[in-house]
Amino acid sequence: MISTVWDVTERKQAEEALKSNYKLLRIAEKTAKFGGWSVDINKKRVLWSDEVANIHEMPRWYSPSLDEAILFYAPEFRDEMTKVFKDCAKKAIPYDKEMEIITAKGKPVWVRTTGEEVRDDNGKIIKVQGSFQDINEHKVLERQLLQAQKMESVGRLAGGVAHDINNKMLVILGYAELVQETIRDSDPIYKFVEEIIAAGQKSTNIVGQLLAFARKQTIIPKVCDLNEIVESMLKMIRRLIGEDIELVWMPGVNKWPVKIDPAQIDQILVNLCVNARDAITKMGKIIIETENVTMDEEYCSKNSGFLPGKYVMLAVSDNGEGMNKETLDNIFEPFFTTKPVGIGTGMGLATVYGIVKQNNGFINVYSETGEGTTFRIYLPRHLVEDREIQTENAVEITKGHGETILMVEDENHFQKGIFLSRCERLWRKHRQVYS
């Protein structure tokens, strides 16, 4: 008997290393959502890596024809994809494109696909190959970043405009009030002046909302319990939304303290509840709830502008008509409104946005047409547990001792008479505060 023995240790080690490398490659592909593909020019059959098949939500063994692969792209991208592929296969023009596909299960996914030619020994193009990556999360974050940048720019513009308008409105109201004091109530002009003053005061309110959006609103923050502020508002909100709409209050337990001006919480609740009321046809439900929330790195990485930490969430939900994607992209912009002309100013949600940002918080909106809307506001937990302001120990406002108030104004036409008239009315209206 004759036998031959070969030492195959190196071959076995190489096979094991190859298996290990393939496994690592699969892990890398899955983590990066990245794969490769190739197309034989003659056969026009696409070979996918496992991860490319997963992105398309197809079995790993599936090998589509070129025409079938093109059909996975969203309709608006199919012509472009066909053109760049042909240019690559015939003219050796490589491509790198971001497009949207519709998976086998109907899910829209943004992908980045690249392609380049492969030649044989004679220089003839025989294949086109490239990479394929799921960039859906990247596109979502990109849209959120662009929206945040846009809102920041609009905020700076709104703040500057609001201050200028405020100065002009002060002059208009001052002169109008001076005229009102010089004529009798029976004078026909008196009613006209009243209308001027009323319109000026409404404009001043809008300016205040613009300042809130631009985060330049004067505030007096206090350490407080969010549940207590909401509960103090419930009666007024019930009157505001009417009897046909059910108001449900779901307070969280052991709420962490937050530091904010309580009046700002009132503004947030009123604006959100009024919008919820308007979105409900006939009978419906509005739910207000609070909850302690801890945001981790993973959640914040998927939501641009959010930071890890502990927050108190204030949520307002309704079962109204909901909003489409186009409306959702614009709801926080000043003067944007879906209501008929003459109803509302379009500043409600812009004011909410400004208040939340001014207090280092975040806001998240979920809505679908016909399914209602939920606004979730996250305010940072205040680490000092002690109340900084205790109403029972509040110090009584001290009385004045003949002090003089000095006011500096940079408007040339802000005359002494207007100033004195304005101060006198403010003194009468807020005597206790100014004293």
C-alpha angles and dihedrals in degrees: 000000000000121000134181123211126197125193103232097171094114092048092050091047090050091050091050091048090050091052091047092049091048090051091050089048091053091050091049092048092049094047094047093036085230131138146155138244141183137196126207106223094216100041094036090211121140121225114202132194116234093261093051088053089050091051089053089045090236132131115274093242094055114116110181128200117252092256091050091050091052090054090063089070118090111265094253091057102043098087092047092048092049091050097048091047093051091047089052094046096045106025101027092239109155121215140203113189141169111215141153123249131190110225124223088264093052098257116144112227130178112225139180113222129183131188139188136170127260118208133200125229091280093054095253118142107245103160144021116213137171150136133287126200137179106233098167095121090046091054092049091052090046091054091047091050093049090048091050091049091048092050091048091053093047089049093055090048093047092049094052094045092046093056092050093047090047091057092049093046090053089057093045093049092044094054092042092053091048090053090047091055093052097055134060126250090246093057111108089226090060093077091049091053090048090055091050091052093046092050090047092052091050089050089050089055090053089050088054089053091049090052089050090052091048089049092239096113116127108247139178105209119201134182104252148154111259092209092058093051092049093047091052088056100047097091093051092046091051090054090046097054097041135231097288093066120072116223115209120193116199109178118191119231127247093012118198115238121256130199112229141120104270089218088063091057087052089053092049094049095046094049095045095044093047090051090047090050092051091050093056120085112214107317125019148126137263119195124199117189141165130205141168110248133187115201117206131201093262094056093045092049088061095045115059114225096019118121128203116255146086119308142172111232123215112191130187116189134178137181094224131126095294128211136273124233094262092055092045091056092058108031096106096050115109114260093007109136139157092203123105120273111282095024114102130343100248090240100104100091092033087059091049091050093050094048093050093049092045088059094048092252136130135232129208126188128198120184141150129187108268093004102083132241137272124198115195117192120191118201119187117254113251108232097208106085095195118092109247091201119046113184093202090057096041114142115239114249109258120235122244126251104213097293121167122234114224117203123186119201128179097201111105093207094052093110129198094249093056091047094051093044091049094048092049092053092046090050092052092045097045102023095141094050096046093045 
